[in-house]
Amino acid sequence: MKFIPFFLEAEEDSWLKIINDIFALEMGEYENLGFGDFAFTNLRGIIIGMVAGIIIASYLSIFNKRVHGSFVSSVIELGASTPATAKTLSELGYMKNSAVRSAIRSGNTYRGILRCVEAEEYYFARELARGEYEAKVAASGEAAPPFESPEFKYDFEKAHFYIPEDKHYGASIRFEKKGTSIFSAVAMTVVSIVMLWAILKFFPDIMQLLDNFVGMLNGTR
């Protein structure tokens, strides 16, 4: 259990109260809109979560384009554009980069861009084996279980990677690092926080105006 001196704890509570007051959401009763109390339950948390998602996404974008973009640039700059010129992660200088290794394993970040020589050879051989197996099954005329083979597992000490030359332009655009500075992320954070405050501050008033307008149309106000 964290020990906090009483005077610091009091100060911490006061700061939390100030922050909570700044980002408070005080919804009224909107009789003409037909909303019950349940309609706005957890609305403040949802709005805060959405804005927090925008902030997190801005930093993830920087990480994605800075780290993965640098890796893609290294592959292109070192001339790894064919199976014959493919490089290992050690040769590319990214053997110790866990983010790059994880991205390669997942197959999503570099999808359609990065190729692995050993993986291509493995899947080519697997398709040949599948064809032979299915041909034997068809010739025997007997029922047999479907062909099964494990997915390729990367050995990063030996695996060689390359980006085909016709993919260079698309890769450069996809992982363009321009405009992904820490300054831009901080600016986005500030803008998002101001936007959050404005939404929480003026949303009840907007709802009240809408409620009044509906009331006027219904002839109740």
Sequence and secondary structure as in RCSB ss.txt:
>XXXX:A:sequence
MKFIPFFLEAEEDSWLKIINDIFALEMGEYENLGFGDFAFTNLRGIIIGMVAGIIIASYLSIFNKRVHGSFVSSV
IELGASTPATAKTLSELGYMKNSAVRSAIRSGNTYRGILRCVEAEEYYFARELARGEYEAKVAASGEAAPPFESP
EFKYDFEKAHFYIPEDKHYGASIRFEKKGTSIFSAVAMTVVSIVMLWAILKFFPDIMQLLDNFVGMLNGTR
>XXXX:A:secstr
     HHHHHHHHHHHHHHHHHT       GGGT  GGGGTTHHHHHHHHHHHHHHHHHHHHHIIIIIHHHHHHH
HHTT  SGGG B HHHHT TT HHHHHHHHH STTTTT EEHHHHHHHHHHHHHHHHHHHHHHHHTS        
     TTT  EE  GGGHHHHHHHT  TT  HHHHHHHHHHHHHHHHHHHHHHHHHHHHHHHHHHHHHT  
